[in-house]
Amino acid sequence: MKKTLLISSLIATISIPVHAADYQNFIKPSSLGKSINTLNKKYNLGLKKQSLGGYSNQQSADCSLHVETNKKNQINRIRIIDDEACKYTTKSNVNYNSQTTKTQDLLSQVDIKDVQFVPGCFNCPSRLEITDNLVISREKDSYYTEFEIRGYNKKYLNYIAKNLFGDFSDEDYYSIMDLLESRAAEDPSLYDRNEFKLQAIEAYNLQDKPKSYTIALK
């Protein structure tokens, strides 16, 4: 009798449907400004509040999510890392497929005035891989999108530095990069120049696929 009850219990447990996380509908612009608790439950995301701030899902999930909120627990930023098992498509200010979209595909959908290439590091240690960011922000939208692309692009950094500070020697490289980093921190719009954008398009490998997708309120 006990054996029969155990088998029945196991069958009942197995038959309970397990709903997969719905990343595709969550990472839309319409999720911004909404309650984190409501959407976490609606889309079965498994997000948990982190001690250092924000919400993240389990490491075992197909897609790694990190969500930031305001004081009212309303979502203002969503970041999803494009691991190999993470498959989704989304439409915001660009159409994006996590498995197939390349940097070139993103650029072909927007005007050059709406993009910026933002370095992630200015004096990177040789063994440390820090990505740069392709930021797409249209004036008509209340949000922007951000894609992590392969960095440390020295050709791009050198071009900006020489444009701002003039020619410099190899010996001065690190001090010039420190100066450039300080200037960029003071003026985030520094990269919003057509000549810088055209140089970036020439310097980056546009056939690479982004490593993550972020959508955030301005």
Accessible surface in RSA format (square Angstrom, percent):
REM  Atomic radii and reference values for relative SASA: ProtOr
REM  Chains: A
REM  Algorithm: Lee & Richards
REM  Probe-radius: 1.40
REM  Slices: 20
REM RES _ NUM      All-atoms   Total-Side   Main-Chain    Non-polar    All polar
REM                ABS   REL    ABS   REL    ABS   REL    ABS   REL    ABS   REL
RES MET A   1   172.42  89.3 129.85  85.9  42.57 101.4 108.92  92.6  63.49  84.1
RES LYS A   2   178.61  87.1 171.27 105.1   7.34  17.5 114.93 103.4  63.68  67.8
RES LYS A   3   155.03  75.6 148.09  90.9   6.93  16.5  96.28  86.7  58.75  62.6
RES THR A   4    83.28  59.2  81.26  82.4   2.02   4.8  53.69  72.1  29.60  44.7
RES LEU A   5   104.84  58.4 100.50  71.9   4.35  10.9 100.73  70.7   4.12  11.1
RES LEU A   6   111.11  61.9 106.33  76.1   4.78  12.0 110.32  77.5   0.80   2.1
RES ILE A   7    84.08  47.8  84.08  62.6   0.00   0.0  84.08  60.5   0.00   0.0
RES SER A   8    58.45  49.4  50.72  67.7   7.73  17.8  31.62  67.3  26.83  37.6
RES SER A   9    62.28  52.6  53.49  71.4   8.78  20.2  27.31  58.2  34.96  49.0
RES LEU A  10    98.85  55.0  98.72  70.6   0.12   0.3  98.85  69.4   0.00   0.0
RES ILE A  11   107.86  61.4 106.12  79.1   1.74   4.2 107.07  77.1   0.79   2.1
RES ALA A  12    55.61  51.1  49.23  76.0   6.38  14.5  54.00  76.0   1.61   4.3
RES THR A  13    85.94  61.1  78.13  79.2   7.82  18.6  58.05  78.0  27.89  42.2
RES ILE A  14   143.26  81.5 118.13  88.0  25.13  60.6 125.07  90.1  18.19  49.4
RES SER A  15    79.53  67.2  49.57  66.2  29.96  69.0  45.36  96.6  34.17  47.9
RES ILE A  16   110.73  63.0 103.74  77.3   6.99  16.8 105.73  76.1   5.00  13.6
RES PRO A  17    95.88  69.9  77.16  70.3  18.72  68.0  87.63  72.3   8.25  51.3
RES VAL A  18   143.06  94.1 110.38  99.9  32.69  78.8 113.63  98.7  29.43  79.8
RES HIS A  19   129.80  70.9 120.79  84.0   9.01  23.0  82.28  84.8  47.52  55.3
RES ALA A  20    89.95  82.7  64.06  98.9  25.90  58.9  73.16 103.0  16.80  44.5
RES ALA A  21    28.44  26.1   9.77  15.1  18.67  42.5   9.77  13.8  18.67  49.4
RES ASP A  22    47.07  33.0  42.35  42.2   4.72  11.2  21.88  51.5  25.20  25.1
RES TYR A  23    24.51  11.4  22.44  12.8   2.07   5.4  17.07  12.8   7.43   9.2
RES GLN A  24    82.95  46.4  81.43  59.5   1.52   3.6  17.48  37.2  65.47  49.7
RES ASN A  25    56.02  38.6  54.43  52.6   1.59   3.8   4.76  11.5  51.26  49.5
RES PHE A  26     0.00   0.0   0.00   0.0   0.00   0.0   0.00   0.0   0.00   0.0
RES ILE A  27     0.00   0.0   0.00   0.0   0.00   0.0   0.00   0.0   0.00   0.0
RES LYS A  28    83.65  40.8  83.65  51.3   0.00   0.0  40.79  36.7  42.86  45.7
RES PRO A  29    36.22  26.4  28.31  25.8   7.91  28.8  28.60  23.6   7.63  47.4
RES SER A  30    71.48  60.4  55.10  73.5  16.38  37.7  52.84 112.5  18.63  26.1
RES SER A  31     3.90   3.3   2.51   3.3   1.39   3.2   1.39   3.0   2.51   3.5
RES LEU A  32    17.87  10.0   2.49   1.8  15.38  38.7   2.49   1.7  15.38  41.4
RES GLY A  33    33.84  41.7   0.00   N/A  33.84  41.7  20.34  55.8  13.51  30.3
RES LYS A  34   103.64  50.6 101.18  62.1   2.46   5.9  69.29  62.4  34.35  36.6
RES SER A  35    42.78  36.1  37.22  49.7   5.56  12.8  28.13  59.9  14.65  20.5
RES ILE A  36     0.57   0.3   0.57   0.4   0.00   0.0   0.57   0.4   0.00   0.0
RES ASN A  37    90.91  62.7  83.01  80.2   7.90  19.0  29.66  71.4  61.25  59.2
RES THR A  38    83.53  59.4  73.50  74.5  10.02  23.9  57.38  77.1  26.14  39.5
RES LEU A  39    12.41   6.9  12.41   8.9   0.00   0.0  12.41   8.7   0.00   0.0
RES ASN A  40    31.09  21.4  28.78  27.8   2.30   5.5   1.21   2.9  29.88  28.9
RES LYS A  41   182.36  89.0 159.31  97.7  23.05  54.9 110.59  99.5  71.76  76.4
RES LYS A  42   140.66  68.6 105.18  64.5  35.48  84.5  68.79  61.9  71.87  76.6
RES TYR A  43    29.89  14.0  28.19  16.0   1.71   4.4  10.29   7.7  19.60  24.2
RES ASN A  44    72.99  50.3  65.15  63.0   7.85  18.9  14.09  33.9  58.91  56.9
RES LEU A  45     5.98   3.3   0.00   0.0   5.98  15.0   0.58   0.4   5.40  14.5
RES GLY A  46    38.59  47.6   0.00   N/A  38.59  47.6  35.24  96.7   3.35   7.5
RES LEU A  47    10.08   5.6   0.00   0.0  10.08  25.3   0.00   0.0  10.08  27.1
RES LYS A  48   129.88  63.4 125.80  77.2   4.07   9.7  81.33  73.2  48.55  51.7
RES LYS A  49   147.86  72.1 120.70  74.1  27.17  64.7  71.93  64.7  75.93  80.9
RES GLN A  50    69.63  38.9  62.32  45.5   7.31  17.4  13.95  29.7  55.68  42.2
RES SER A  51   121.23 102.4  72.61  96.9  48.62 112.0  59.22 126.1  62.01  86.9
RES LEU A  52   180.09 100.3 143.37 102.6  36.72  92.3 148.79 104.5  31.30  84.2
RES GLY A  53    38.13  47.0   0.00   N/A  38.13  47.0  32.57  89.4   5.56  12.5
RES GLY A  54    15.30  18.9   0.00   N/A  15.30  18.9   2.51   6.9  12.78  28.6
RES TYR A  55    19.19   9.0  19.19  10.9   0.00   0.0  13.27  10.0   5.91   7.3
RES SER A  56    26.68  22.5  25.18  33.6   1.49   3.4  16.29  34.7  10.39  14.6
RES ASN A  57    17.04  11.8   3.17   3.1  13.87  33.4   1.77   4.3  15.27  14.8
RES GLN A  58   103.90  58.1  94.26  68.9   9.65  23.0  33.42  71.1  70.48  53.5
RES GLN A  59   182.10 101.8 151.90 111.0  30.21  71.9  59.62 126.9 122.49  92.9
RES SER A  60    99.34  83.9  61.61  82.2  37.73  86.9  57.96 123.4  41.39  58.0
RES ALA A  61    31.24  28.7  11.64  18.0  19.61  44.6  21.98  31.0   9.26  24.5
RES ASP A  62    83.91  58.8  77.19  76.8   6.72  15.9   8.55  20.1  75.37  75.2
RES CYS A  63     0.83   0.6   0.83   0.9   0.00   0.0   0.00   0.0   0.83   0.9
RES SER A  64    32.77  27.7  31.65  42.2   1.12   2.6  15.58  33.2  17.19  24.1
RES LEU A  65     4.89   2.7   0.00   0.0   4.89  12.3   1.09   0.8   3.80  10.2
RES HIS A  66    56.67  31.0  55.40  38.5   1.26   3.2  39.62  40.8  17.05  19.8
RES VAL A  67     0.00   0.0   0.00   0.0   0.00   0.0   0.00   0.0   0.00   0.0
RES GLU A  68    71.15  40.9  71.12  53.8   0.04   0.1  17.40  33.6  53.76  43.9
RES THR A  69    35.13  25.0  10.49  10.6  24.63  58.7   0.00   0.0  35.13  53.1
RES ASN A  70    61.84  42.6  48.53  46.9  13.32  32.1  31.36  75.5  30.49  29.5
RES LYS A  71   215.62 105.2 176.04 108.0  39.58  94.2 127.77 115.0  87.85  93.6
RES LYS A  72   163.76  79.9 137.74  84.5  26.03  62.0  88.93  80.0  74.84  79.7
RES ASN A  73    51.00  35.2  51.00  49.3   0.00   0.0   6.05  14.6  44.95  43.4
RES GLN A  74    65.21  36.5  65.14  47.6   0.06   0.1   5.68  12.1  59.53  45.1
RES ILE A  75     0.61   0.3   0.00   0.0   0.61   1.5   0.00   0.0   0.61   1.7
RES ASN A  76    44.71  30.8  42.77  41.3   1.94   4.7  15.12  36.4  29.59  28.6
RES ARG A  77    55.99  23.5  55.99  28.5   0.00   0.0  14.26  19.5  41.73  25.3
RES ILE A  78     0.23   0.1   0.16   0.1   0.07   0.2   0.16   0.1   0.07   0.2
RES ARG A  79    71.87  30.2  71.56  36.5   0.31   0.7  17.80  24.3  54.07  32.8
RES ILE A  80     0.00   0.0   0.00   0.0   0.00   0.0   0.00   0.0   0.00   0.0
RES ILE A  81    57.11  32.5  57.11  42.5   0.00   0.0  57.11  41.1   0.00   0.0
RES ASP A  82    25.49  17.9   3.43   3.4  22.06  52.2   3.43   8.1  22.06  22.0
RES ASP A  83    63.36  44.4  56.60  56.3   6.76  16.0  23.35  55.0  40.00  39.9
RES GLU A  84   161.81  92.9 142.38 107.7  19.44  46.3  65.14 126.0  96.68  78.9
RES ALA A  85    59.48  54.7  43.76  67.5  15.72  35.8  50.46  71.1   9.03  23.9
RES CYS A  86     0.00   0.0   0.00   0.0   0.00   0.0   0.00   0.0   0.00   0.0
RES LYS A  87   145.28  70.9 122.29  75.0  23.00  54.8  65.64  59.1  79.64  84.8
RES TYR A  88     8.52   4.0   0.84   0.5   7.69  20.0   5.79   4.3   2.74   3.4
RES THR A  89    58.45  41.6  57.57  58.4   0.89   2.1  41.68  56.0  16.77  25.3
RES THR A  90    12.14   8.6   0.03   0.0  12.11  28.9   8.87  11.9   3.27   4.9
RES LYS A  91   150.84  73.6 138.78  85.2  12.06  28.7  81.51  73.4  69.34  73.9
RES SER A  92    14.73  12.4   0.03   0.0  14.70  33.9   1.41   3.0  13.32  18.7
RES ASN A  93     7.43   5.1   0.00   0.0   7.43  17.9   1.30   3.1   6.14   5.9
RES VAL A  94     4.91   3.2   0.00   0.0   4.91  11.8   4.91   4.3   0.00   0.0
RES ASN A  95    83.51  57.6  80.29  77.6   3.22   7.8  28.14  67.7  55.37  53.5
RES TYR A  96     5.71   2.7   1.01   0.6   4.70  12.2   1.73   1.3   3.99   4.9
RES ASN A  97    47.27  32.6  46.54  45.0   0.73   1.7  11.66  28.1  35.60  34.4
RES SER A  98     7.89   6.7   0.00   0.0   7.89  18.2   0.00   0.0   7.89  11.1
RES GLN A  99    58.51  32.7  50.82  37.1   7.69  18.3  23.77  50.6  34.74  26.3
RES THR A 100    86.08  61.2  75.81  76.9  10.27  24.5  67.05  90.1  19.03  28.8
RES THR A 101    12.15   8.6   9.27   9.4   2.88   6.9   2.90   3.9   9.25  14.0
RES LYS A 102    78.75  38.4  78.75  48.3   0.00   0.0  35.24  31.7  43.51  46.3
RES THR A 103     1.63   1.2   1.63   1.6   0.00   0.0   0.78   1.0   0.85   1.3
RES GLN A 104    85.40  47.8  84.88  62.0   0.52   1.2  18.32  39.0  67.08  50.9
RES ASP A 105    58.91  41.3  57.90  57.6   1.01   2.4  15.68  36.9  43.23  43.1
RES LEU A 106     0.00   0.0   0.00   0.0   0.00   0.0   0.00   0.0   0.00   0.0
RES LEU A 107    25.15  14.0  15.77  11.3   9.38  23.6  16.06  11.3   9.09  24.5
RES SER A 108    92.45  78.1  48.83  65.2  43.62 100.5  47.77 101.7  44.67  62.6
RES GLN A 109    73.30  41.0  38.05  27.8  35.24  83.9  34.70  73.9  38.60  29.3
RES VAL A 110    25.36  16.7   1.75   1.6  23.62  56.9   9.25   8.0  16.11  43.7
RES ASP A 111    85.95  60.2  79.40  79.0   6.55  15.5  15.56  36.6  70.39  70.2
RES ILE A 112    57.95  33.0  49.32  36.7   8.63  20.8  53.09  38.2   4.86  13.2
RES LYS A 113   136.69  66.7 118.36  72.6  18.33  43.6  92.22  83.0  44.47  47.4
RES ASP A 114    15.30  10.7  10.90  10.8   4.40  10.4   2.79   6.6  12.50  12.5
RES VAL A 115     2.04   1.3   1.33   1.2   0.71   1.7   1.71   1.5   0.33   0.9
RES GLN A 116    44.00  24.6  43.93  32.1   0.07   0.2   6.22  13.2  37.78  28.7
RES PHE A 117     0.55   0.3   0.26   0.2   0.29   0.8   0.26   0.2   0.29   0.8
RES VAL A 118    42.31  27.8  42.31  38.3   0.00   0.0  42.31  36.8   0.00   0.0
RES PRO A 119    10.02   7.3   1.10   1.0   8.92  32.4   1.10   0.9   8.92  55.4
RES GLY A 120    36.13  44.6   0.00   N/A  36.13  44.6  11.39  31.3  24.74  55.4
RES CYS A 121    17.46  13.2  13.23  14.8   4.23   9.9   4.95  12.5  12.51  13.5
RES PHE A 122    14.61   7.3  13.89   8.6   0.72   1.9  13.89   8.4   0.72   2.1
RES ASN A 123    47.17  32.5  25.93  25.1  21.23  51.1  21.89  52.7  25.28  24.4
RES CYS A 124    16.35  12.4   1.55   1.7  14.80  34.8   1.68   4.3  14.67  15.8
RES PRO A 125    81.05  59.1  67.00  61.1  14.05  51.1  79.16  65.4   1.89  11.8
RES SER A 126   118.64 100.3  72.20  96.4  46.44 107.0  57.70 122.9  60.94  85.4
RES ARG A 127   231.18  97.1 199.34 101.6  31.84  75.8  77.73 106.2 153.45  93.0
RES LEU A 128    93.87  52.3  85.91  61.5   7.96  20.0  86.99  61.1   6.88  18.5
RES GLU A 129   160.46  92.1 130.81  99.0  29.65  70.6  55.94 108.2 104.52  85.3
RES ILE A 130    60.41  34.4  54.74  40.8   5.68  13.7  58.37  42.0   2.04   5.5
RES THR A 131    25.79  18.3  21.04  21.3   4.75  11.3  15.41  20.7  10.38  15.7
RES ASP A 132     1.97   1.4   1.97   2.0   0.00   0.0   0.15   0.4   1.82   1.8
RES ASN A 133    30.66  21.1  30.62  29.6   0.04   0.1   0.64   1.5  30.02  29.0
RES LEU A 134     0.00   0.0   0.00   0.0   0.00   0.0   0.00   0.0   0.00   0.0
RES VAL A 135    26.34  17.3  25.61  23.2   0.73   1.8  25.61  22.3   0.73   2.0
RES ILE A 136     0.00   0.0   0.00   0.0   0.00   0.0   0.00   0.0   0.00   0.0
RES SER A 137    43.18  36.5  33.12  44.2  10.07  23.2  20.57  43.8  22.62  31.7
RES ARG A 138    57.46  24.1  57.34  29.2   0.13   0.3  14.93  20.4  42.54  25.8
RES GLU A 139   166.77  95.7 140.02 105.9  26.75  63.7  59.70 115.5 107.07  87.4
RES LYS A 140   165.23  80.6 121.91  74.8  43.32 103.1  82.08  73.9  83.14  88.6
RES ASP A 141    20.95  14.7  12.74  12.7   8.20  19.4   3.79   8.9  17.16  17.1
RES SER A 142    79.92  67.5  64.06  85.5  15.86  36.5  50.24 107.0  29.68  41.6
RES TYR A 143    22.09  10.3  22.09  12.6   0.00   0.0  15.29  11.5   6.80   8.4
RES TYR A 144    47.52  22.2  47.52  27.0   0.00   0.0  25.33  19.0  22.20  27.4
RES THR A 145     0.00   0.0   0.00   0.0   0.00   0.0   0.00   0.0   0.00   0.0
RES GLU A 146    30.34  17.4  29.78  22.5   0.56   1.3   1.02   2.0  29.32  23.9
RES PHE A 147     0.00   0.0   0.00   0.0   0.00   0.0   0.00   0.0   0.00   0.0
RES GLU A 148    32.23  18.5  32.06  24.3   0.17   0.4   8.37  16.2  23.87  19.5
RES ILE A 149     5.22   3.0   4.34   3.2   0.88   2.1   5.22   3.8   0.00   0.0
RES ARG A 150   145.00  60.9 137.72  70.2   7.28  17.3  50.28  68.7  94.72  57.4
RES GLY A 151    26.40  32.6   0.00   N/A  26.40  32.6   3.23   8.9  23.17  51.9
RES TYR A 152    56.14  26.2  36.81  20.9  19.34  50.3  34.34  25.8  21.80  26.9
RES ASN A 153    18.75  12.9  11.39  11.0   7.36  17.7  10.06  24.2   8.69   8.4
RES LYS A 154   104.88  51.2 101.26  62.1   3.62   8.6  49.32  44.4  55.56  59.2
RES LYS A 155   114.08  55.7 103.54  63.5  10.54  25.1  75.29  67.8  38.79  41.3
RES TYR A 156     1.03   0.5   1.03   0.6   0.00   0.0   0.37   0.3   0.67   0.8
RES LEU A 157     1.56   0.9   1.56   1.1   0.00   0.0   1.56   1.1   0.00   0.0
RES ASN A 158    41.57  28.7  41.57  40.2   0.00   0.0   7.49  18.0  34.07  32.9
RES TYR A 159    77.10  36.0  70.98  40.4   6.11  15.9  51.98  39.1  25.11  31.0
RES ILE A 160     0.00   0.0   0.00   0.0   0.00   0.0   0.00   0.0   0.00   0.0
RES ALA A 161     0.00   0.0   0.00   0.0   0.00   0.0   0.00   0.0   0.00   0.0
RES LYS A 162    97.11  47.4  88.32  54.2   8.79  20.9  33.92  30.5  63.19  67.3
RES ASN A 163    73.07  50.4  37.35  36.1  35.73  86.0  12.08  29.1  60.99  59.0
RES LEU A 164    37.37  20.8   7.34   5.2  30.03  75.5   9.86   6.9  27.51  74.0
RES PHE A 165    53.95  27.0  17.49  10.8  36.45  94.9  25.71  15.6  28.24  80.8
RES GLY A 166    33.45  41.2   0.00   N/A  33.45  41.2  30.21  82.9   3.24   7.2
RES ASP A 167   133.46  93.5 101.92 101.4  31.54  74.6  35.55  83.7  97.91  97.6
RES PHE A 168    40.92  20.5  13.23   8.2  27.69  72.1  23.23  14.1  17.70  50.7
RES SER A 169    58.09  49.1  44.86  59.9  13.23  30.5  50.20 106.9   7.89  11.1
RES ASP A 170   134.25  94.0 120.12 119.6  14.13  33.4  37.32  87.8  96.92  96.7
RES GLU A 171   164.39  94.4 130.64  98.8  33.76  80.4  53.86 104.2 110.54  90.2
RES ASP A 172    66.04  46.3  65.46  65.2   0.58   1.4   6.78  16.0  59.26  59.1
RES TYR A 173    21.41  10.0  21.41  12.2   0.00   0.0  21.41  16.1   0.00   0.0
RES TYR A 174   146.32  68.3 146.32  83.2   0.00   0.0  98.31  73.9  48.00  59.2
RES SER A 175    68.72  58.1  57.35  76.5  11.37  26.2  51.27 109.2  17.44  24.4
RES ILE A 176    24.97  14.2  24.97  18.6   0.00   0.0  24.97  18.0   0.00   0.0
RES MET A 177     0.00   0.0   0.00   0.0   0.00   0.0   0.00   0.0   0.00   0.0
RES ASP A 178    75.45  52.9  72.22  71.9   3.23   7.6  27.10  63.8  48.36  48.2
RES LEU A 179    88.42  49.2  84.30  60.3   4.12  10.3  88.00  61.8   0.42   1.1
RES LEU A 180     0.03   0.0   0.03   0.0   0.00   0.0   0.03   0.0   0.00   0.0
RES GLU A 181    83.17  47.7  82.26  62.2   0.91   2.2  20.14  39.0  63.03  51.5
RES SER A 182    59.82  50.5  53.08  70.8   6.74  15.5  27.56  58.7  32.25  45.2
RES ARG A 183    93.71  39.3  91.47  46.6   2.24   5.3  19.40  26.5  74.32  45.0
RES ALA A 184    10.46   9.6   5.92   9.1   4.55  10.3   6.21   8.7   4.25  11.3
RES ALA A 185    82.13  75.5  47.13  72.7  34.99  79.6  60.02  84.5  22.11  58.6
RES GLU A 186   142.76  82.0 106.59  80.6  36.17  86.1  48.52  93.9  94.24  76.9
RES ASP A 187    59.19  41.5  58.07  57.8   1.11   2.6  18.10  42.6  41.08  41.0
RES PRO A 188    97.96  71.4  89.57  81.7   8.39  30.5  92.48  76.4   5.48  34.1
RES SER A 189    65.50  55.4  56.16  75.0   9.34  21.5  39.05  83.1  26.46  37.1
RES LEU A 190     4.89   2.7   2.34   1.7   2.55   6.4   4.89   3.4   0.00   0.0
RES TYR A 191     8.00   3.7   7.82   4.5   0.18   0.5   5.31   4.0   2.69   3.3
RES ASP A 192    69.91  49.0  48.27  48.0  21.64  51.2   3.39   8.0  66.52  66.3
RES ARG A 193    91.16  38.3  86.02  43.9   5.14  12.2  26.89  36.8  64.27  38.9
RES ASN A 194    83.98  57.9  78.73  76.1   5.25  12.6  19.55  47.0  64.44  62.3
RES GLU A 195    71.31  40.9  65.46  49.5   5.85  13.9  30.58  59.2  40.72  33.2
RES PHE A 196     0.02   0.0   0.02   0.0   0.00   0.0   0.02   0.0   0.00   0.0
RES LYS A 197     3.31   1.6   3.31   2.0   0.00   0.0   0.45   0.4   2.86   3.0
RES LEU A 198   105.56  58.8 100.24  71.7   5.31  13.4 100.60  70.7   4.96  13.3
RES GLN A 199    23.23  13.0  20.09  14.7   3.14   7.5   3.61   7.7  19.62  14.9
RES ALA A 200     0.00   0.0   0.00   0.0   0.00   0.0   0.00   0.0   0.00   0.0
RES ILE A 201    52.33  29.8  48.14  35.9   4.19  10.1  48.14  34.7   4.19  11.4
RES GLU A 202   120.02  68.9  89.93  68.0  30.09  71.6  39.56  76.5  80.46  65.7
RES ALA A 203    25.39  23.3   0.00   0.0  25.39  57.8   1.52   2.1  23.88  63.2
RES TYR A 204    18.06   8.4   7.28   4.1  10.78  28.1   9.35   7.0   8.72  10.7
RES ASN A 205    86.18  59.4  67.28  65.0  18.90  45.5  30.66  73.8  55.52  53.7
RES LEU A 206    35.26  19.6  31.32  22.4   3.94   9.9  31.32  22.0   3.94  10.6
RES GLN A 207    94.84  53.0  85.03  62.1   9.81  23.3  51.02 108.6  43.82  33.2
RES ASP A 208    25.23  17.7  21.94  21.8   3.29   7.8   9.60  22.6  15.63  15.6
RES LYS A 209   104.72  51.1  87.21  53.5  17.50  41.7  51.10  46.0  53.61  57.1
RES PRO A 210     6.56   4.8   0.08   0.1   6.48  23.6   0.16   0.1   6.41  39.8
RES LYS A 211    87.11  42.5  82.14  50.4   4.97  11.8  45.19  40.7  41.92  44.7
RES SER A 212     0.67   0.6   0.67   0.9   0.00   0.0   0.05   0.1   0.62   0.9
RES TYR A 213     0.14   0.1   0.14   0.1   0.00   0.0   0.14   0.1   0.00   0.0
RES THR A 214     2.72   1.9   2.72   2.8   0.00   0.0   0.00   0.0   2.72   4.1
RES ILE A 215     0.00   0.0   0.00   0.0   0.00   0.0   0.00   0.0   0.00   0.0
RES ALA A 216     2.64   2.4   2.64   4.1   0.00   0.0   2.64   3.7   0.00   0.0
RES LEU A 217    66.30  36.9  53.57  38.3  12.72  32.0  53.57  37.6  12.72  34.2
RES LYS A 218   122.27  59.7  58.66  36.0  63.62 151.5  79.16  71.3  43.11  45.9
END  Absolute sums over single chains surface
CHAIN  1 A    13129.7      10816.3       2313.4       6968.9       6160.7
END  Absolute sums over all chains
TOTAL         13129.7      10816.3       2313.4       6968.9       6160.7
